[in-house]
Amino acid sequence: MNKIIHHQFSYFIVLIGMIINYQTPALGRYSTEQIYNSVNPEKISNKLFRFIQDGKYGFIDEYGNVVISPQFDLADGFVGGLAQVKIGEKYGYINRIGKRVIPPKYRSSSTFENGLAVVTIDSKYGYINGTGTTVISPQFEDAMGFKNGLAPVQIGDKWGYITSDGKFRIQPQFEAALHFYEGLAAVQIDGKWGYIDIDGKVVIQPKFESSFRFSEGLAAVQINDKYGYINTAGYIVIPVQFQDAEEFSSGLAAVQIGEKWGYINPRGENAIAFEFNRAATFSQGLAAVKVGEKYGFIDKTGKIVISPKYELALSFTDGLALVYVRSRSGYINPEGKFVWKPTR
């Protein structure tokens, strides 16, 4: 939705592009009578994962049991008990038993965050609640979801921030704006990125070509063509020296020097050797890395615990990781065993 592609999301966007190439099915209509769930709702796991089979999306639990049969043209994960699905050309929402609780009628929509979702109505962006009621009227040229009580929205060519009642907390004044994390949000002013506090005051002057969100007290920033890290006071605490960088997680950040990726600690010291062709952020104690042309997983010591054998691997979430083999997607557990064998 945001027209400005920020470096913070570049790796994610690349992965999503690859996923779409692997997974996106042909569009088509699907009968409402075919939406069903064969599992007792009282026994449904709190963790549901989307999967694709014969070009349609459904959901499994963490053990690989089909909970919602594959029937959607696209689907996103569950957030707050609802999942965004696409049927034909329109988006709507289902609950955890596969029932359509918000009919597919939107040209575009987002997942629910803080109880609200962004939807497009008549070429404008607004917000609905979990019952499908429009609670913030469509009036924005662009909009993002709510995080930490605020959402970035665009009026004309400027971005500001609204609260959940649709009122502006920070008036539109920025060329671009991202979510608040650890009390600060990255904004663009006169082509450069800096940071504001929740009152809209610029607390770190805009002087960066791009900037990441704050995580564990640090944020990666770009100066000219290299990356380093600043603290919440805006001081550079890890010198600008990297070709690329990711945010800190579990005390480690993936960074690139030359052609190789490795990991540093918050002091900027090398914690895991620079020997990977690509490296992702740690999640649930493991990180996806690329060795040669294949992806596997390492632990926080740098030891390969799941051997590189996947065309693509995403981070572990709720105990499973999405991986691709021969352009088919499946889920593995932290032991590297498939709980859902690759399908497409």
N, C-alpha and C positions, 0 to 999 in steps of 0.2 A: 504494500500500500504506500509506504513512504517512497517517494521518487528518488531520494538521496540514499545511495547505497554506502553505508558507513563501513570503514575497515573492520570495526568490531564484529561485523556479521559476515565478513567476506568468506571465511572458511565454511561457515554454516551454509551460505548461499551456494557455494560450489557443491557441497554435499547434497543439498536439496536438488540442485540441477541434475546431479547424477541419479538421485533417487527417482526423479520424475522420468528420466530417460528409461530407467529400469522398470518403473511400476505403473505409470499412468495408462489406464485402459482407455479403450474407445468409449465415447460418451453414448449413453442410451437411456431409455425410459425403463422404469422398474415398478411393478405393481405394488401398491401398499399392502395387498394381501400377502406379499412375500416377505414382509418384515415380521420376523418372529424370533422367539428365543426358546430353545428347548431345555434350558437349565432353570431349575427352581430359583426364583429371584432371591429367596432368603439365603441361598448357598453361594451366591455370586461373590467372587473374590473382589477385594477392594482394588486390585491391580488388574487392569485390562490393557491389552496391547493390540493395536491394529495389525492385520495381516492381509495379504492379497492372494486370491486363488481364482484362477480362470478369469482374470481381469476385473474381479470385484473385491471390494474391501469388507472385512468383517472384524471381529475381535475375539481374542483368546485370553485365557487366564495365564498365570505364571507357570502353570504345569503343562500348557499346550492344549488344554481343552477348549473346544470352540464354544464360546458363550453367545455370540451374536453371529449368525451365519453370514457369509460373504454375499453382499447384495448392493453395495453402494459404489458409485463411480469414483468417489474419493472419500477419504475420512481422515480426521485428525484425532489426536488422543483425547481422553477424558480429562476434563478439568472442572472441578466443582460438581461432579455428577452428570455432566453433559458433554457430548462429543459433537463436533461439527461434522456434517456429512454432506456429500453432493449427490443429488439424484437428477439426472439429466443435466440441465444447465443451471440449476438453482441449488442454493445452500440452505440447510436447516439444521436441526439438532435432535439428537436422540438421547434417551436416558440409558441407564446401565442394563436394562433388560431389552434394549433395542426398539423401544416404543418411540415414535415420533412425537415429541412434546412441543416442538416448534416446527411447523410445516416448512418444507423447502420452497422458499419464495424470494430469497435474496440473491442478487447478482454476485455479491461477495460478502464475506463475513469473517470474523475472527473467533478464536477460542474465547471462552469466558475467563475474565480476570477480575478479581475483586467483585464478582457477582454480576458483571456487565460484559457485553460483547459488542464489538463494532460491526455495524452492518451498513450496506449501501442501499439507499432508497432514492430513486430518481436522481442518480449521479451525485448525491451528497452523502456524507458519512454522519451517522448518528449512533445511538446506543440503545440496546434492548436489555431487559432483565431476563431471568431464568424462565419466565412464563411467556416470553415473546412480546411483552408490552414495551412499546417505545417509551423510554424514560428521558432520553435527551434527543430532541428532535434533530433530524438530518439537516445540517447547516454548514458542515465543514468540508473544505476541499480535500482534506486528508485527515486521518486520525489514527492513533494507536490505542492499545488497550490500557486499562488502569493498572498501575503498580504503585504500591505504597500510598494509595489514596489520590493519586494524580494521573492525568492522561495528557500526553502531548497532542495538540490539535492544530490544524492549519486553517486560518481565515485569510482569504486573499493569498498573498505570497509570504505571510508571516506566521510563525508558530508561537503558541503560548501553551498554558496548562490550565485544565479545568478540574474541578472537584466532581464528585459523583452526582451532585445535583445540577451539573451542567454550567455552573457559574465559573468565571475565570478567577483562578487564584493568582496566575501570572499572565498579564496581558500579552497578546500576540506582538512580538517584537524581534524574533529570531529568524534567521534564514533556515535553520533546521534545529530540531530539538529531540533529545532522547530521554529515556526514562530516568527516574531518580534511583540511585543506589547509594547506600551508606550516606544519605543526606545530600548528595550532590548529583547534578545532571549535566551531561555534556550538551552544549549549545554552540551553534555556529553564528558568528558575527563578523561581517566584512570578510567572508571567505575563510576565517580561521576558527578553530575550536577552542573553547574554554569551558569553565564550569560555573554553574549558579547554585545557590542554596534554595531552600523551599520558599523563601520570600522573593525569589527572582533576582537577588543581588548577585552580581558577578564577583565571585570570590577567587577564581583562578583566571587570570586574563586570557583572552583568546589569542593564542600564538602558535597553535599546533595545526599541522596539516590534517591530522585525524586524531581521534582519542577514543579510548575504551571506557567502559564503565568502571567504577571503583569496585574492587573485590579484595577483601582482606587488607584494606587500608591502602592499596596501591592501584594505580591505573597506568596502562601502557599509553604512550603518546608518541606521535610521529613528528619529528623535526627534520625538514628536508626529506631525505629518503631513508632515514634510519629511525629505529624505535628505542625508547628507554622507558623508565617508569618514574612517576611522580607520586608523592604522598598527598594527603588531603589538604595540606597547606600549600601545595603547588610547587614544592621543591623537587628537583630531579634527584632521586636517591639511588637510582641505578642508571649509569650513564647511557646516553643514546649511542647505540653501537650495533643493534640487531637489524637484519634484513626484514624480519617479520617477528611478531610476538602475539601471545595470547594472554588471557587474564590469569591471575593466580587462583589456584584451587588446591586445598589441602597442603598449603605451604610451598607449592611448586608452580612454575609457569613455563610453558613451552615457548622456546625462542629459536630463531634461525640465525646461524652464522655461516656465511658462505652458502654452500649448497645443502648443509645438513642441519637437522633439528636436534635439540637436546632440552634439558630443563635446568632452570636456576632456582635458587631459594630467594627469600626476600632481601637478603644482603647482596644479591647479584652474583653469588658464587655458583659455579657449575656443580649441580647436584647429580645429574644424569648425563652421561657423555653424549656428545654431538655425533650421532651415528645413524640417524633416521632420515628418511626422505620426506617424512611429514610426521607431525606429532600433534595430538589433541590434548585438551584439558583433562585433568584427572576427575573421575566421577566414581564414587563408591569404591575408591581404592585402586582403580585400574584406569589406564589410559590407552586409547587406540593409537598405534604407531604404524608407519609404513616402512617396510624393509624391502628394498628392491621394488617390485611391483605389487606386493601383497601387504595386507593389513593384518596385524595381530594385536596383542595387548601386553603391556608391561605393568609391574607393580611399582610402588614408590621407591624401590631400590634400583629400578632400571632392569630388573630381571624379566625376561620374556616368559610369561606364564600361560599365554595362549599363542601358539605358534602362528606366524604370518602365513595365511592361506586363503584370505578373503579378498575379493575385488574391492570391497569397501566395508568399513566397520564404523558404526556410530557408538557413542558413549553408552555405558550402562545406566539404565534408569529403572528403578524399582526391581533391581535384581536381574534384568535381562538386557542384552545388547542386540540391536538389529545389524545383521551382516548380510553380505551378498556373495553368492557363488554362482558363476555362469549366468549372470544377470537375473538371478532369482533371489528373493529375500527370505530370510529365516531368523529365528531368535536362538541365541545361545545363553547359557548360564555362566557364572564366573569360573566354572571348571572347563568351559569350552565345549560343553555337550549341547547338542541341539534339543530344545524343547519344542520347537516347531521347525521342521525341515524346510529348506528353501522351496518356495513356490512362486508363481507369477500369474 
